[in-house]
Each structure stands twice: as C-alpha cells, then as structure tokens.
Amino acid sequence: MPAEITMPKLGLTMTTGTIVRWMKSPGERIALGEPLLEVSTEKINYEVESTAAGTLAKTIGNAGDEFAPGAVIGIVAADGETLSAAAPVQPVAARPPATNGARTIASPAARRLARERSVDVRAVRGSGPRGRITLDDVAAYTTVAPASPGASPGYPPELPAARRTIFRRMSEIALLPLAQVETVVNVDALQALIERRGDFGWTAFAVVAAARLLREHPEIRTDARSGAPHPRCDIGVAADTPSGLLVPVVRDAERRALRETHDEIVRLARAARDGNLGAADFGEAAFTISNVGPQGVQRVAPLVDPPQTAILGMGAATRRPSVVKQPGTNFDVVAPAWSLTLVLSFDHRFIDGAPAARFLAALAARFADPGMLL
Amino acid sequence: MARTISFTEATLEAMREEMRRDPTVFLMGEDIAKQGGIFGQFKGLPDEFGIERVRDTPISEAALVGAGVGAALAGMRPVVDMHFADFITCSMDELVNQAAKLRYMFGEQCTVPLTLRAPDGITKSAGAQHSQSLENWFVHTPGLEVVIPANARDAKGLLKSAIRSNNPTLYFEHKALFPRKGEVPDDDDFVIPFGKAETMREGGDATIITYGITVGRALEAAETLERDERIAVRVVNLRSLWPLDYDAIADAVAATHRVVVAHEAVRVGGVGGEIAAFIAEHCFDDLDAPVIRLGAAHVPVPFAPVLQEAMYPKAPAIAAACRDLVRKVR
C-alpha cells in the first residue's frame, strides 16, 4: 500500500501550511526520515521528512499552495508497488478542520461578510445564542475599513512563499482597533544591574516581569477567540530571521529565574536564525514582547498578534535628559539618565485604556526598581 | 387630499364608485340589501343602485358562489359577500374547481372577474366556526388572487382593484377592522395594484413581514420597541398574498438581516411558512438569525375569552420576537 505524505500539524493554532519547495521530484528514491519538502506556517518553516521509504510516486500541490493539516500532499510507493497502485488522491483545498470536530456556528450573513473581508470566521468571537457568530461580530472584528483590495485575496506575484503568512496575518491585523499607551522609565538601576551581573539581558527582564504581572492583570492576556483570559502566561518573543519575523514562545516564564529565561531566549533566537526551531517552540503565547533595543532604536509600536490582544514594544535604553532630584536636596535638576521607552499596543475591543495603562505603569515600576523582581 | 373615514365607509365608497363606473358590477349575499350587512358594509347601496344590483340571496354559499361564477362568465362583475369567511368551505367546488380553473382550462376564451368578500378573523368570542383566517388555502390554489387590507386606505384601494381584476379574487376583510378609522385619498380612481407590498415604517434592526389586521399590531410593537428600547423595526404590509411581492421581502431581508413573519392565521402551514422558505432559499446569505414565524396556535379558536386572547400573536408577542432577534436570544 503506498504511503500518504500529509501536511503536518505544527502547533495548536496552525490552520494551513504552505508548500515552500519540494526537495525530491516524482520518480526519485527516498529513504525513511529523509527531508522531502519544506512547508511554511504562520509561525515556522519546517522540513517534512518522509514517513516511508521507496519512490516518490506523486506530489500534490506546488510551491505556494496552501493545505490544511492532515491533507495529503504526496504519495510514496514502496519497492515493488506501481504508481497506479497508489490510491487516487484529489488535491485537498486549504480548508482547515473545524475546532474539536464541531462546526463553527455563524449566521449566513456573517459568513458572507467574512468571505468578503477575507476573515477566517473561526477567529471571530460569537455573541449570539450557542456562540453564533453574527454579522456585527464580523463587522466589529474587521472594524472600520474592509481590507484594501490588494491586501486580501491575492499575494503580490513576486512575494516569497515564506512571506505569505506574514502578509496575510498583517492584512488581518491592520483591521483591528489597536490603541497604545506609552511611557518612558528611568532604568539607571536596571542598567547597572545588567552590567554587573552579565547573565541576563533586557528582553529576559521584560519577559519575566511581564509574565509575573500578567497573572495579576488577566485582562491583558484576553484571548480574542474566547473573550476570556488565556490560562497561561507564556510570552512570545519576536525574533528577526533571514526569512522574516518569527515569534517563538518562552514557556512558564513567570516561574523562571532571570538567568534561565535569558538562556532560553538566547537558544530560541539562535534556533530561529538558523531555521532550527521545533514545533514545540511555538506554543500558544498569551502576550508578546518585541524588543528593538539591540538595533539601537528608541521606540517601537508593534502590532498585536491575534488571538492575543496586547503586545509590548521595547526600545533601547539610552542616555536621555531626565528631571531628577539633586542628591541631598529638594531641587529638581535635569541630568542624564538611562531611559527606556515602553509601548503597550492593545486591541481596544477587549482591553480599555485604563487597565492597559495600569499594566504598563506596573511594568514600568519593575523596570525602575528591578530589585522587586529579584 | 385625504379624509379620515372608517374601514366600512372605505369599502362602501369603493362599491359606490365601482358600481357607478361600471354597470356590470353588482352585489350578492345574505342579508346585504335589507339588513345592510353585518357590519353595515352595504348600508345604503340598494337606495342608490336598487335591489337588482344589490341582491339578497338564500342561505346557500354553493348557490351564491356558483351564481357568481356563472354571472362572471356571462360578462358581469359580481361581488359576492360570504357573510363569514368560514362559510367559503360550503362553496369550495365552485371556487376552487370552477372559478380558479376556467380561464386556464378554456385557453383564456373566458375570464372570471368575480370578487369574493370574506369577513374573517378573531373577534370577541365568535367561536371556532366564525373566527378563522383561511387565506393560505387560496394562496395555495393556482388561479385565484388573494388580497387582505390592513386599514381603510387598503380597503378602498384593494377592493376597487379586486372588482376591476379579470381574475377571481378573494378579498379577506378582518371583522375587527370595520369600525377602524384611517386616511383615504380623495381620488375616485385611487386603486392599489396587486403584488405591491407597502413599507409602513422604516427600521434597520429587524423587519416584521405581515398583512391584514396584524399590520396594526406590528406597528404597535415597532413603536414600543423604538420608544422604549431604541430598536428600529421595519414593517412590511404585504396587502396582496397572491400575487406576492417577493422583491419587497428580499429587500427587507437585505436591509435588516432579521425577520419576523406574523399573521393571525394558524402558524402551522400558514403563509408565513412560504415567506420563511422563500427567504431561506433566496436570501440565505442575508440572514443573520433564523426567521421567526408568529401565528395562531394550532387549535380551533376558543370561545372562552381568556383562551381566545392567548392564542394569536398580538403586539407584545411580536415585539418580544423582534427583541429576541436583535438581542441575540434566538
């Protein structure tokens, strides 16, 4: 019996995978476990290994085609099996399976609007009976403007396959009602601590501080799919890679020490750059941190990564003029201080400005007084 | 210019104008000339037109409708009064097997310009045999036209159109509407074309599709919802059930995405089912919630006043259905 090669499911939230390239051509011999093709998901590029030995009898789909997890994308015939013995396989369109086998309940009008605006209706939280997704739920999800004509249906012809996921996700995110709160914090003490200890960095500090604070600020970890707080406090860390943005996840950061967190971030960043991230490195995050400090930039206002509803943007700590008390006196003076700009972007459908500001103020307090975290 | 007159007076005006306009128009029925009709809807007509054109008949609906069909075939425009719509059942062969079929079966060599006036609906404890709304039977019968006025203006405009129509037309007039006053245009030639619904009220949150006496109940529901809960409901008065204004139904679904269909006739097997099914077939992608049908309970109309009043949809029930749709309870 010829073996079917299927689109793997790489992580809980994966809905489709895109074929980046086939490494073998039909007719070529392939060994068990040998890399067969590269696929790209919204989080990861991944080499799919052959689950059978023999001859690649058939490939279904070319570079750029999207398939749902579990869809058959290739056939490997064992020695002695003929190609005609291969089961007839129809290409399976990229239609993701419904969650838990249950059909998503959405009104016909809601489904039509979702189609028109290129929204995956399952990403929308339903407000109707039995959680039915209604017209205004989709309208609210896509908010002000429908996707621009160029953004939704087709990818620009020269767009690399690996970039398609980013392209599609950003087109969707652009429709969210994002708001921001921002603060500048004096980080003289943290700067000194990082220099003295040398075993953790700014990102690790932010990850641990945010993870612990998220426990006390459940609204900041609201999951857009359910409208309820995400049960975990895992943190996504935006990583720059040669093929674009990737966001591996630091698990259990609230219970980890700074140094341990730092080591994990270093490992993830290196793996992301080298293309070695595994599916396990892409758990669901409740919150994401994007740190452009290493690039020396002062400020970034990142985009929320649904179904998350908030994200922190960190800049570089730089020496800036700061109003401080002159030591030993009551006088205010302007003096140089290590200063860090923090921006919290949030989905205003779920999070109001006041709780966002409270979370950011609490986070800034940790940065100003790092001893609270040690 | 418009005047405010009762529904009864509106039908009387329609009769007078059409009888003056066309000498082939005449009236037949039980107790219409001497008594003037149960609701006074024929009062004074014998004085102007004589008892040749306003004829009292024996109590035989089969003979009455049969005579009407014959007269219509012979070139007259008879208006036949059924006394109570429930009694149409005694003339079903004449109506369904003869009047509805002849124009088709004889290849248009003849027409049957017959108007059947049928007072229907629930009034105070008229009992199960005098309270029915049977319009759906005739909507289901090819060859018949079915119209149902909701107010004095409809009463005049639809009755004049029915008399002028070359097809057998059932004109159902709700007994409780006769004394109700409303504005009627002064124009002697004012008619309401069949197959044209009227939007009585605009609103974007939901639509009530209805006809006859239930239009008033729907308007009351819509006004309450607007005033107390800021729910804006469109009210569509179908006026004519066959031909049916499917375009108006589709327009309403496209505009409001939520629909309640309401009538006083029994819900099961009622015209509301045809409308709901049409919406499901042709307006599926416009729906944001299931279509809700409201109609009378599937029981003979009770004599006991308390039971009678509980068995058909009134304004609060119609408002509740709209509210449930808009608040996403259903």
Interface residues (C-beta under 8 A of the other chain):
Chain A: S107 P108 A109 A110 R111 R112 S127 G128 P129 R132 T134 L135
Chain B: H257 F284 D285 D286 L287 D288 A289 K328 V329 R330
